[in-house]
Each structure stands twice: as C-alpha cells, then as structure tokens.
C-alpha cells in the first residue's frame, strides 16, 4: 500500500512539473523508444508534444524519426495583471526539434518477450522564451514583448540504448539517452538580462558542447495494435557550472542549468503493426 501511494505521488508530481511554468531555451524531446521485434514492423506514437515513428528494415536494423513542438499559452498577456492569479498563466515558451537515426535491435529469451535496442542519430531545433523580468514591466507604456525575448538554436547528436519487456498487452522499457548538444545563435532582447553577469552566463551556453543524460521510462498498455503511451524522462546536465570570465578575471558559480528543462512527462497513443501479434 505504501509503495502504491508513493508511485501515485510521483506520477502526480511528474504531471504537475510537466505543466509548470517554464522559462527555458532547451526542452528535451521525448526519446523515440520503438522496441521493435521483427522485420517489417512499424511503430508510431503521438503524444501531446511529441510524435515518433520507426520501421524495421530487417530482423535487426531499423530507421527512426521523431519531432517535437512546444507552444506556450500566451493568450492572457494583456489581461489586467493586478489579478492575484496571474502567476497561474502559462508563459511564452515555444520551440521545436526534429531528429532521425538508425538502430540495431534484438529479442532476448526463448519467448522473445525481452528486447534490447540501441539507436543513434542527429537532430536540430530552436526554442524561445521570456526573461522573468517581463512580468514586472507588462503594464509599461513602452512595453514590447520582443524586448524581453531569450532564444537559442541547437544541433544534437544522440545515442540511446533500451532494455524492455514487450507483450501484446503491455510494454515497459528503460532508456538512458545520451546527447551532445551544440547551442548557437543565442539572442536576448534589448531589455532582457539587464545584469551583465546574467548576460555572461546566458551566452556561455554556446561556449562548446553540453552533454546531457536523459534516463527515460516508457510504458504502453492496451492490446495488440493500439496502446496508451506514457513516458517520464529527466534531463541531467553532465557539465560543471563553474564559469570563468577572462575579461574581468572573475570566477562565477552560476547555475545556468535553469535554462534547461529538467523533467518532462508526455502521454498519448501508440500504434504497432507487426506479424508477431498473430
């Protein structure tokens, strides 16, 4: 009973976190975790923010592609922000990412209920949001939303192994996705990040590549061709946050990790077309 209550609590926290108000320039996409078993099998998933598909070209090799689109709700930006509930409005957070790759897969055991696969590929994307000080100036006469914008583009290389159980009625998989992300084209509006130290930290994001580890749990439940699809994934930055400013000869210890979304959950539907169901 205690374990069940704990799991329910974790799920509720994950859902709340995924719907919380982000101010990030990088929101990791849902890993494409097909867990294929045979040649000719096709699997696709459509969730609230992500879509993915994979096709097995042989009994051990497959191609995969996925896309992500995040669109924040900014319909209340011009409401009267004297309302104490304004903090509940979704922020301005938009962006996309796409990626494609090749993979190897194999079944494990006599009954072939277990699957191991590993995929690798490339992706790209772009995100934008607003400096939080935007909310302090929303009612200024010279207010312009673009003056507070923060944006960045990125390219991404990834490797992701998966071990999972695949049954007609249920699928469960664990995927530690490893990504190397190169940020470029960082921009801040004329009134965003007024503190020079904050600007330094923000633009240091594009100084070299940043590695991420994305442990992911995938769960699908249904029967045969159509299943409910859920994923929970954390985004861990594998890089120290001690920054050095050579111009002023100062060491900063700034947590620029706040610009990266750290936990996400997504839900949708999965479709699987394969002969092994028969």
Buried (B, 14 or more C-beta within 10 A) or exposed (E): EEEEEEEEEEEEEBEEBBEEEBBBBBBBBBBBBBBBBBBEBBBBBEBEBBBBBBBBEEBBBBBBBBBBBBEBEBEBBEEEBEEEEBEEBBBBBBBBBBBBBEBBBBBEEEEEEBBBBBBBBEBEBBBBBBBEBBBEBBEEEEBEBEBBBBBBBBBBBBBBBBBBBBEEEBBBBBBBBBBBBBBEEBBBBEBBBEEEBBEBBBBBBBEEBBEBEBBBBBBBBBEEEEBEBBBBBBBBBEEEEEBEBEEEEEEBEBEBBEBBBBBBBBBBBBBBEBEEEE
